[in-house]
Amino acid sequence: MDTGDHRPVLVYDGRCRICVREAARLARWTGDRVRLASFRDPAVLARHPGLSPAACEEAIHLVDRDGRVSRGAQAIARALALRPGLAPLTRLYDVPGVARALEALYALVARNRFRLGGEQCADDACRVHR
């Protein structure tokens, strides 16, 4: 299904407060060159069959217009590179050791995101899970 919006898609966890806040910040920093989509919306995974719920639980994903998928800190760097003014800064990701450190930090925050930021729900459903 074609949404008519051909920007790269940043797939994040719409139930995680940190993820919601930081995905919105990333969209602003890219000059809205990415479209945000929560993997909690079943239509999102249907549109991107290369993504699984398990993979999306672990990391943010950027799906380029050509279908190429990146995840974690690399997805953030690639999203920021879409903004010409930020693209030179994102080359730091390619410096030996930097990507590994950023991915480790990203994984640590991702594993603890609900403990750090809590859940965001449209209704009181989150309280049921506590």
N, CA, C and O of each residue as an XYZ file, in Angstrom:
520
protein
N       0.848     -1.182      0.000
C       0.000      0.000      0.000
C       0.883      1.232      0.000
O       1.774      1.352      0.842
N       0.658      2.140     -0.917
C       1.427      3.369     -1.045
C       0.739      4.471     -0.257
O      -0.434      4.768     -0.481
N       1.489      5.082      0.680
C       0.918      6.143      1.507
C       1.020      7.497      0.819
O       0.421      8.466      1.285
N       1.773      7.585     -0.293
C       1.969      8.862     -0.966
C       3.101      9.666     -0.342
O       3.531     10.669     -0.912
N       3.580      9.249      0.798
C       4.678      9.915      1.499
C       5.919      9.057      1.280
O       6.021      7.960      1.829
N       6.852      9.547      0.488
C       7.998      8.739      0.080
C       9.272      9.042      0.857
O      10.368      8.678      0.432
N       9.121      9.708      1.992
C      10.289      9.948      2.846
C      10.717      8.633      3.493
O       9.912      7.711      3.627
N      11.982      8.550      3.892
C      12.401      7.385      4.678
C      11.547      7.297      5.943
O      11.075      8.313      6.455
N      11.356      6.083      6.438
C      10.488      5.857      7.590
C      11.343      5.495      8.801
O      12.180      4.593      8.744
N      11.118      6.210      9.886
C      11.777      5.921     11.150
C      10.786      5.138     11.994
O       9.792      5.688     12.467
N      11.061      3.852     12.182
C      10.158      2.961     12.907
C      10.651      2.857     14.353
O      11.770      2.412     14.609
N       9.812      3.269     15.277
C      10.175      3.353     16.689
C       9.092      2.703     17.534
O       8.072      2.253     17.012
N       9.317      2.657     18.850
C       8.353      2.062     19.774
C       7.427      3.159     20.299
O       7.830      3.972     21.130
N       6.214      3.177     19.822
C       5.246      4.195     20.219
C       4.691      4.026     21.618
O       3.893      4.847     22.071
N       5.100      2.975     22.310
C       4.655      2.771     23.684
C       5.691      3.267     24.691
O       5.405      3.355     25.884
N       6.869      3.583     24.224
C       7.984      4.006     25.070
C       8.080      5.533     25.067
O       8.224      6.154     24.014
N       7.999      6.124     26.252
C       8.060      7.594     26.348
C       9.359      8.153     25.778
O       9.341      9.146     25.050
N      10.474      7.526     26.100
C      11.758      8.004     25.574
C      11.767      7.911     24.058
O      12.197      8.844     23.379
N      11.300      6.799     23.526
C      11.305      6.582     22.077
C      10.436      7.604     21.353
O      10.834      8.149     20.324
N       9.262      7.859     21.890
C       8.341      8.834     21.278
C       8.988     10.210     21.258
O       8.991     10.892     20.233
N       9.535     10.609     22.398
C      10.152     11.942     22.507
C      11.357     12.072     21.578
O      11.496     13.066     20.864
N      12.224     11.064     21.593
C      13.453     11.159     20.802
C      13.203     10.980     19.306
O      13.917     11.570     18.496
N      12.217     10.190     18.923
C      11.869     10.067     17.503
C      11.358     11.404     16.982
O      11.704     11.813     15.873
N      10.538     12.083     17.771
C      10.032     13.403     17.368
C      11.186     14.403     17.262
O      11.231     15.213     16.336
N      12.114     14.338     18.217
C      13.280     15.233     18.170
C      14.114     14.950     16.921
O      14.569     15.879     16.253
N      14.312     13.674     16.608
C      15.080     13.295     15.432
C      14.403     13.787     14.153
O      15.071     14.250     13.229
N      13.088     13.685     14.106
C      12.356     14.198     12.943
C      12.568     15.707     12.794
O      12.767     16.210     11.689
N      12.522     16.418     13.919
C      12.775     17.874     13.861
C      14.192     18.162     13.394
O      14.403     19.033     12.550
N      15.171     17.433     13.939
C      16.569     17.670     13.576
C      16.834     17.351     12.113
O      17.726     17.943     11.506
N      16.080     16.432     11.540
C      16.272     16.106     10.121
C      15.504     17.074      9.226
O      15.548     16.955      8.001
N      14.806     18.027      9.827
C      13.994     18.939      9.030
C      12.790     18.222      8.457
O      12.336     18.526      7.354
N      12.272     17.258      9.225
C      11.123     16.447      8.813
C      11.375     15.685      7.510
O      10.461     15.478      6.712
N      12.626     15.275      7.311
C      12.969     14.468      6.140
C      12.690     12.987      6.363
O      12.921     12.167      5.474
N      12.195     12.644      7.547
C      11.781     11.270      7.829
C      10.318     11.281      8.273
O       9.816     12.269      8.809
N       9.665     10.171      8.037
C       8.294      9.986      8.499
C       8.359      9.047      9.693
O       9.027      8.014      9.644
N       7.670      9.404     10.752
C       7.661      8.582     11.959
C       6.550      7.542     11.881
O       5.450      7.823     11.406
N       6.856      6.334     12.355
C       5.859      5.269     12.380
C       6.148      4.353     13.560
O       7.248      3.813     13.679
N       5.165      4.179     14.426
C       5.317      3.270     15.559
C       5.072      1.842     15.101
O       4.086      1.556     14.422
N       5.983      0.948     15.480
C       5.780     -0.449     15.102
C       4.606     -1.061     15.860
O       4.176     -2.169     15.539
N       4.085     -0.361     16.855
C       2.911     -0.844     17.592
C       1.651     -0.771     16.728
O       0.648     -1.416     17.032
N       1.705      0.016     15.650
C       0.610      0.078     14.680
C       0.800     -1.109     13.729
O       1.791     -1.145     12.999
N      -0.123     -2.084     13.718
C       0.052     -3.283     12.878
C       0.266     -2.976     11.399
O       0.917     -3.751     10.699
N      -0.263     -1.874     10.918
C      -0.098     -1.533      9.508
C       1.358     -1.219      9.173
O       1.785     -1.408      8.033
N       2.114     -0.747     10.143
C       3.513     -0.391      9.897
C       4.323     -1.634      9.555
O       5.056     -1.640      8.567
N       4.201     -2.677     10.351
C       4.946     -3.903     10.056
C       4.435     -4.571      8.782
O       5.199     -5.230      8.078
N       3.164     -4.407      8.489
C       2.622     -4.958      7.238
C       3.244     -4.258      6.029
O       3.483     -4.892      5.001
N       3.505     -2.959      6.147
C       4.120     -2.196      5.049
C       5.613     -2.466      4.926
O       6.208     -2.229      3.874
N       6.218     -2.965      6.005
C       7.660     -3.215      6.021
C       7.914     -4.653      6.464
O       8.326     -4.889      7.600
N       7.671     -5.618      5.571
C       7.750     -7.031      5.952
C       9.142     -7.476      6.384
O       9.276     -8.550      6.971
N      10.172     -6.698      6.118
C      11.513     -7.044      6.557
C      11.732     -6.794      8.038
O      12.753     -7.204      8.590
N      10.789     -6.130      8.686
C      10.896     -5.838     10.112
C      10.015     -6.795     10.900
O       8.920     -7.150     10.465
N      10.499     -7.201     12.046
C       9.713     -8.071     12.911
C       9.438     -7.347     14.221
O      10.170     -6.426     14.583
N       8.395     -7.749     14.936
C       8.151     -7.152     16.247
C       9.358     -7.314     17.174
O       9.696     -6.394     17.917
N      10.007     -8.476     17.132
C      11.165     -8.710     18.008
C      12.303     -7.745     17.686
O      12.923     -7.193     18.596
N      12.579     -7.542     16.418
C      13.651     -6.614     16.031
C      13.304     -5.191     16.439
O      14.170     -4.437     16.882
N      12.040     -4.825     16.290
C      11.609     -3.470     16.643
C      11.582     -3.249     18.150
O      11.708     -2.115     18.612
N      11.421     -4.318     18.919
C      11.508     -4.207     20.381
C      12.930     -3.862     20.800
O      13.142     -3.225     21.832
N      13.901     -4.281     19.999
C      15.307     -4.080     20.346
C      15.865     -2.743     19.914
O      16.762     -2.214     20.572
N      15.357     -2.173     18.817
C      16.002     -0.972     18.280
C      15.083     -0.195     17.342
O      14.126     -0.729     16.782
N      15.410      1.067     17.198
C      14.775      1.915     16.201
C      15.297      1.474     14.831
O      16.421      0.983     14.725
N      14.501      1.645     13.800
C      14.906      1.274     12.447
C      14.623      2.426     11.492
O      13.633      3.143     11.637
N      15.496      2.589     10.525
C      15.270      3.542      9.440
C      15.140      2.732      8.165
O      16.040      1.973      7.806
N      14.012      2.896      7.481
C      13.778      2.219      6.207
C      13.874      3.286      5.128
O      13.021      4.168      5.035
N      14.931      3.198      4.307
C      15.133      4.168      3.227
C      14.102      3.974      2.126
O      13.388      2.972      2.090
N      14.038      4.945      1.238
C      13.100      4.854      0.111
C      13.361      3.625     -0.742
O      12.437      3.077     -1.344
N      14.620      3.187     -0.800
C      14.945      2.004     -1.604
C      14.761      0.698     -0.834
O      15.063     -0.376     -1.354
N      14.261      0.786      0.414
C      13.994     -0.401      1.214
C      15.138     -0.838      2.104
O      14.986     -1.786      2.874
N      16.288     -0.169      2.019
C      17.425     -0.523      2.869
C      17.095     -0.183      4.318
O      16.571      0.893      4.608
N      17.404     -1.107      5.223
C      17.065     -0.951      6.636
C      18.345     -0.830      7.459
O      19.292     -1.597      7.287
N      18.348      0.148      8.352
C      19.421      0.240      9.339
C      18.756      0.318     10.700
O      17.574      0.644     10.807
N      19.531      0.013     11.752
C      18.936     -0.047     13.079
C      19.861      0.572     14.114
O      21.059      0.735     13.885
N      19.277      0.915     15.258
C      20.049      1.425     16.380
C      20.723      2.749     16.087
O      20.162      3.619     15.421
N      21.944      2.887     16.600
C      22.690      4.135     16.433
C      22.966      4.417     14.961
O      22.998      5.577     14.548
N      23.163      3.372     14.172
C      23.384      3.574     12.741
C      22.153      4.202     12.087
O      22.290      5.071     11.226
N      20.962      3.777     12.481
C      19.733      4.371     11.931
C      19.649      5.850     12.284
O      19.237      6.666     11.460
N      20.036      6.192     13.495
C      20.011      7.593     13.915
C      21.010      8.393     13.090
O      20.685      9.475     12.600
N      22.218      7.873     12.932
C      23.234      8.570     12.142
C      22.772      8.752     10.696
O      22.950      9.822     10.114
N      22.184      7.714     10.123
C      21.728      7.807      8.726
C      20.562      8.772      8.587
O      20.444      9.460      7.573
N      19.700      8.827      9.597
C      18.598      9.796      9.551
C      19.148     11.223      9.617
O      18.735     12.092      8.850
N      20.078     11.454     10.536
C      20.658     12.791     10.666
C      21.411     13.205      9.404
O      21.463     14.389      9.072
N      21.992     12.239      8.702
C      22.724     12.533      7.469
C      21.817     13.053      6.363
O      22.300     13.610      5.377
N      20.509     12.877      6.518
C      19.565     13.393      5.518
C      19.510     14.921      5.522
O      19.090     15.536      4.542
N      19.930     15.518      6.614
C      19.958     16.980      6.732
C      21.358     17.440      6.334
O      22.322     17.141      7.040
N      21.492     18.156      5.225
C      22.827     18.527      4.735
C      23.721     19.178      5.793
O      24.922     18.908      5.824
N      23.175     20.009      6.641
C      23.990     20.667      7.654
C      24.519     19.719      8.720
O      25.533     20.010      9.355
N      23.858     18.604      8.921
C      24.285     17.631      9.933
C      25.093     16.478      9.348
O      25.754     15.745     10.083
N      25.043     16.316      8.034
C      25.712     15.181      7.391
C      27.193     15.075      7.750
O      27.657     13.968      8.025
N      27.966     16.176      7.762
C      29.387     16.029      8.127
C      29.590     15.477      9.540
O      30.522     14.709      9.778
N      28.736     15.861     10.462
C      28.842     15.372     11.837
C      28.617     13.866     11.921
O      29.232     13.183     12.739
N      27.745     13.364     11.082
C      27.423     11.938     11.136
C      28.564     11.061     10.639
O      28.548      9.847     10.846
N      29.556     11.662      9.983
C      30.722     10.882      9.542
C      31.545     10.384     10.730
O      32.365      9.477     10.587
N      31.322     10.982     11.904
C      32.005     10.506     13.108
C      31.648      9.052     13.397
O      32.437      8.324     14.000
N      30.467      8.634     12.971
C      30.035      7.251     13.169
C      31.023      6.269     12.522
O      31.183      5.139     12.984
N      31.679      6.720     11.447
C      32.604      5.856     10.708
C      34.015      5.833     11.289
O      34.853      5.058     10.829
N      34.291      6.658     12.279
C      35.606      6.657     12.918
C      35.764      5.335     13.676
O      34.860      4.921     14.402
N      36.911      4.675     13.505
C      37.101      3.382     14.181
C      36.806      3.472     15.687
O      37.325      4.332     16.398
N      35.956      2.551     16.134
C      35.604      2.471     17.549
C      34.379      3.273     17.940
O      33.713      2.940     18.920
N      34.069      4.319     17.197
C      32.930      5.176     17.559
C      31.614      4.438     17.354
O      30.746      4.477     18.226
N      31.452      3.773     16.228
C      30.204      3.047     15.961
C      29.970      1.988     17.035
O      28.859      1.836     17.543
N      31.022      1.265     17.368
C      30.886      0.211     18.384
C      30.441      0.797     19.722
O      29.566      0.240     20.385
N      31.046      1.927     20.122
C      30.681      2.574     21.389
C      29.249      3.104     21.340
O      28.495      2.946     22.300
N      28.875      3.730     20.229
C      27.513      4.263     20.107
C      26.475      3.146     20.110
O      25.417      3.288     20.724
N      26.763      2.040     19.433
C      25.830      0.914     19.413
C      25.682      0.299     20.803
O      24.580     -0.086     21.196
N      26.782      0.205     21.548
C      26.711     -0.339     22.908
C      25.883      0.568     23.809
O      25.057      0.088     24.585
N      26.100      1.877     23.708
C      25.325      2.834     24.500
C      23.853      2.778     24.104
O      22.971      2.782     24.963
N      23.594      2.727     22.801
C      22.218      2.638     22.319
C      21.545      1.387     22.880
O      20.423      1.462     23.380
N      22.213      0.248     22.803
C      21.639     -1.018     23.279
C      21.331     -0.965     24.776
O      20.310     -1.492     25.218
N      22.197     -0.341     25.543
C      21.980     -0.206     26.981
C      20.714      0.602     27.272
O      19.890      0.200     28.093
N      20.569      1.731     26.602
C      19.376      2.563     26.800
C      18.137      1.825     26.301
O      17.101      1.833     26.966
N      18.237      1.187     25.130
C      17.084      0.480     24.561
C      16.586     -0.630     25.489
O      15.379     -0.801     25.662
N      17.507     -1.376     26.079
C      17.112     -2.464     26.990
C      16.417     -1.941     28.247
O      15.598     -2.639     28.845
N      16.743     -0.733     28.639
C      16.226     -0.173     29.891
C      15.240      0.972     29.664
O      14.944      1.719     30.596
N      14.731      1.119     28.449
C      13.921      2.284     28.102
C      12.657      2.425     28.937
O      12.284      3.545     29.284
N      11.994      1.337     29.268
C      10.769      1.450     30.059
C      11.089      1.773     31.512
O      10.336      2.487     32.174
N      12.194      1.254     32.001
C      12.618      1.561     33.365
C      13.028      3.036     33.464
O      12.759      3.689     34.473
N      13.670      3.554     32.429
C      14.150      4.933     32.434
C      13.047      5.950     32.156
O      13.006      7.008     32.785
N      12.153      5.637     31.219
C      11.169      6.630     30.802
C       9.726      6.260     30.995
O       8.853      7.125     30.925
N       9.454      5.004     31.236
C       8.078      4.573     31.404
C       7.384      4.347     30.074
O       7.978      4.434     28.999
N       6.097      4.054     30.199
C       5.288      3.766     29.014
C       4.341      4.914     28.717
O       3.947      5.673     29.602
N       3.993      5.015     27.458
C       3.043      6.020     27.006
C       1.884      5.290     26.347
O       2.070      4.553     25.379
N       0.694      5.500     26.878
C      -0.486      4.836     26.328
C      -1.576      5.864     26.039
O      -1.661      6.912     26.679
N      -2.385      5.533     25.076
C      -3.510      6.406     24.740
C      -4.619      6.293     25.779
O      -5.468      7.177     25.888
N      -4.608      5.204     26.538
C      -5.616      5.009     27.574
C      -4.904      4.463     28.819
O      -3.685      4.601     28.923
N      -5.604      3.868     29.734
C      -4.993      3.357     30.957
C      -4.465      1.930     30.806
O      -4.184      1.280     31.813
N      -4.325      1.433     29.601
C      -3.894      0.052     29.380
C      -2.516     -0.222     29.983
O      -2.248     -1.351     30.393
N      -1.646      0.769     30.047
C      -0.299      0.548     30.585
C      -0.348      0.119     32.043
O       0.485     -0.669     32.491
N      -1.313      0.632     32.777
C      -1.392      0.276     34.197
C      -1.670     -1.204     34.385
O      -1.289     -1.770     35.410
N      -2.317     -1.840     33.437
C      -2.634     -3.255     33.516
C      -1.352     -4.076     33.534
O      -1.306     -5.130     34.170
N      -0.314     -3.616     32.851
C       0.932     -4.369     32.707
C       1.903     -4.166     33.857
O       2.915     -4.864     33.921
N       1.643     -3.263     34.742
C       2.588     -2.993     35.840
C       2.452     -3.993     36.941
O       3.170     -3.914     37.938
